[in-house]
Amino acid sequence: MEKMFDKEFVSYVVKSIVDNPNDVLIERTVDEMGVLITLQVNPQDMGYVIGKAGSTAKAIRTLLRIVGARNNARVNLKILEPEGSTRQESSINSLDDQPAEDLSKAVDDLEI
């Protein structure tokens, strides 16, 4: 029987941090590249799973790789984006949005 510690691990971690644990769907597939864990959560819980700047998702992936390594398997996590979701653009203005004269003025105002 094939052990599925990786799937159980993801299930435990994700269900612990979301508001809707009954909506968590996890699928495990194995191919020549290794194990792929596909995660789907309630759209309202995506922020909890992704975390600020992707930090939570990155941490889960790192720990999942360790779980896989202990079981001699290469494990990856894919988080499915909910249908109809739109990613919000960053509220911080990028330098490309500012006119060139504003940028040159800002550079001139710097005290070095």
N, C-alpha and C positions, 0 to 999 in steps of 0.2 A: 504494500500500500504506500502511495506517495504521500510524504509529509507536506502539510500546508501551513507551516508556522508563519510564513510571510503573509499570507492572506489573513490569518487570525490576528497577527500583529497590527496590520493596517486597520482591520475592523475595530479592534480594541481602542487604538489611538484616536481614530477619526470619530467613532461614536462617543468618545469621552469629551470631545471638544465642540461638537455641534449641538444645536438646539433641537434638531429633528433626527434623532438616531435611527428611527424606523424608516427613514427615507434613504439611508445609506445603502448603495448597491456596489458590491465588489465582485469583479470577475477576474479569474486567474487563467491565463493561457501559457502554455509552454511550447517553445519551438527551438530551432537550432541556435538562436541567439540567446536564449535563456528564458526567464520567467517574466511575464508582463502582468502587472496588477493594474486593472482599470477601475478607477474610482468614480462614482457618480453620487453627488449629494444634492440635497434640496438647494435651489438657487439662493435662498436666503442665507444658507450656511457657507457659501463659497468664500466669503471673507475670512471666516474662521479657519478654513482649510488652507487657503493660500497664505494668509498672514500679511503683515506689513512688508511690502517689497518682496513678497514671496518667501519670507523667512520660515514660516511654518512648513510650507510644502518642501522646502529645501531640507529642513531638519528631518522630516518624515522620510524623505528619500535617502538621506544619509544613514539613518538608523535602519532602514529597510535593506540597504546594501550590506550592512553589518550582519543582519539576520540571515541574509542570503549567503554571505561568505561563510558563516558558521555551518551552513548546510550544503556547502560546495555548489552554490547556484548563483548565477548572475541575475539579479532581480531589479526591475525598473518599475516605476510608478507613472501611470498616465492619469491625469485628472481631466475628466470630460467637462467641457464648458456647457452649461445648460442651454437648451434651445431658446432662441430669441433674446439672449443676453447681449448687452452691449457694453463694451469696456469703456469706462470713463477715462477721459484724457486727464492728464495731470493738471492740477490747477496752477502749478508754477509756470510762469512764463518762461519760455526758452529764449535764448539770445537771438534765434532766427526770427522771432516775432517782433523784435524791436527795430525801429529804423536805425540806419547806420549812424546818423548824426547823434542820436541818443547814446549810442555805444561809445562814440568817440568822446562825448562830453563826460560820460561816466569814467572813462579811462583818464581823462585830463583831471578829474576831481580827486583821483586817488592820491593820497599822500605817501610818498615813498621815502 
